[in-house]
Amino acid sequence: MRTDPLAYLSAELDALAAQGLRRSLREISGEQAHRSVVDGKSVVNLSSNNYLGLTNHPALKQRAIEAIERLGVGSGSVRTIAGTMAIHAELERVLADFKQVDAVVVFQSGFTANAGTVSSILTKEDVVISDELNHASIIDGCRLSRATIKVFPHKDVDAARKILRELPPAQRKLLITDGVFSMDGDLGPLPGLCAAAEEYGAIMMVDDAHASGVFGRNGRGTVDHFAMHGRVDVQVGTLSKAIGALGGYVAGSRALIDFLHHRARPFLFSTSHPPSVAATCLGAVQLLLDEPQIIERLWENTRFFQAGLKRLGFDIGLTESPITPVIVGEGSKAMQLSDKLFAAGVFAQGIAFPTVARDKARVRTIVTATHTQDELQFALDAFATVGRELGLI
Ligand SMILES: Cc1ncc(COP(=O)(O)O)c(C=O)c1O
């Protein structure tokens, strides 16, 4: 009989189980919402990136249905062959206006936008200067580019400057940061990094996945929040989180976008969005412009929930955004906290190594604009009970 050549994978899974880190995927029946049915249980959902509650917004569902009826369910091709439908181009024009840049290109996801862009604009002769907590899609893009990667300590502008200073002036270099860090919720130090990039002639890139729809006027992102327009060469945004659908985009100069049309591999080699996705995103951008009060509700809920957790004595790190980590230390403790919260009716996913450092495991929460204060108070009460049970507060 043939021996299983993948047996080592089971051994690794057993090792994860022994450390209390093996997880099965939780399943949501029904809609992704502020209250969802997860593994058959109705829970307050604090685990999604559905910041504005747009995943099931009636007007956006209507847009998607109308697009399916008018344009079908798929695009049938990659963008560069036959997969550029008028609605894809319309979305890019609307996003370019929204972001106040020359041009935008939409990718299948934020992940492919980051990885496809970094890997195509750099070569192995180049250098990337990257925050140590930048997202995995940036790291993968850097690795694919084969550029030299120099990592600076989290948010340490002086350390980034030091790396830049030591590089030859003619060296092509990319300085890159997340706008909002996805596991801690703090903001990239854009003003300091932009100034350093300008001083040393680096390309400046910001991944605004968690800022899209959350920070800046009408959710334009951290570049708008910090008034850095014209100083960031490459902005990445996502359509998969606050915008409620799926996709990522790059915003920048016409030449950057034209270059990505020719060289970004996910754009060249993977089919474009179904037209209903583009239609939904168009509707979502319109909502951000017409109803910015949705974003204000997100921030009200964020303030209420974070103040409650702090009052209880939890460590929520240095968050400046709706991403609210409840940091507990050990991975198995975070999973215990998550499991007990779930039993108490609150869905807050545990996050451990390798997503965060080994001693910084946490439960990561995000409230949405659509949670009611009763739901948030219910969640705070559950955190209080379970936190005391586990000796965390
Ligand atoms: C900082 C950051 N960048 C990029 C992405 C990828 O975005 P998407 O989910 O649209 O692929 C994520 C999502 O996890 C993220 O947190």
The ligand as a Gaussian input file, in Angstrom:
#p B3LYP/6-31G(d) Opt

LIG

0 1
 C       -3.816000      45.300000       6.334000
 C       -4.499000      44.423000       5.328000
 N       -4.159000      44.543000       4.036000
 C       -4.732000      43.785000       3.088000
 C       -5.696000      42.854000       3.411000
 C       -6.281000      42.017000       2.340000
 O       -7.550000      42.505000       1.976000
 P       -8.615000      41.543000       1.309000
 O       -9.340000      40.869000       2.419000
 O       -9.459000      42.471000       0.497000
 O       -7.867000      40.571000       0.473000
 C       -6.077000      42.699000       4.726000
 C       -7.108000      41.684000       5.065000
 O       -6.977000      40.876000       5.919000
 C       -5.469000      43.492000       5.717000
 O       -5.800000      43.341000       6.998000

